[in-house]
């Protein structure tokens, strides 16, 4: 169970990394760049730890799913990205698939 918690933490750090990268592309501040580097480094470290016990294909799919859904939600909430029905439906499908991988592992 701890491996799944670490994998979720890795996904959260990936979301923070993507949000920080977006901030950096808009403001070019050193602080944003440091957040990008630290967030992605912690994300990869946590992913590597989770992959010690989880299958690579499952861990990577869940990690990218968390990052994709989180990045899309952050974009919609904080950066005024589109919230149209089909986009939200695709996010729900990704989320459902990610949960399905957990249930099947």
PETAKA-V544494 format. One record per residue. RES is the residue in one letter. SS is DSSP state (~ for helix, > for strand, _ for the rest). Layout:
res | ss
RES | SS
RES | SS
//
This chain:
res | ss
X | _
X | ~
X | ~
X | ~
X | ~
X | ~
X | ~
X | ~
X | ~
X | ~
X | ~
X | ~
X | ~
X | ~
X | ~
X | ~
X | ~
X | ~
X | ~
X | ~
X | ~
X | ~
X | ~
X | ~
X | ~
X | ~
X | ~
X | _
X | _
X | ~
X | ~
X | ~
X | ~
X | ~
X | ~
X | ~
X | ~
X | ~
X | ~
X | ~
X | ~
X | ~
X | ~
X | ~
X | ~
X | ~
X | ~
X | ~
X | ~
X | ~
X | _
X | _
X | _
X | _
X | _
X | ~
X | ~
X | ~
X | ~
X | ~
X | ~
X | ~
X | ~
X | ~
X | ~
X | ~
X | ~
X | ~
X | ~
X | ~
X | ~
X | ~
X | ~
X | ~
X | ~
X | ~
X | ~
X | ~
X | _
X | _
X | _
X | _
X | _
X | _
X | ~
X | ~
X | ~
X | ~
X | ~
X | ~
X | ~
X | ~
X | ~
X | ~
X | ~
X | ~
X | ~
X | ~
X | ~
X | ~
X | ~
X | ~
X | ~
X | ~
X | _
//
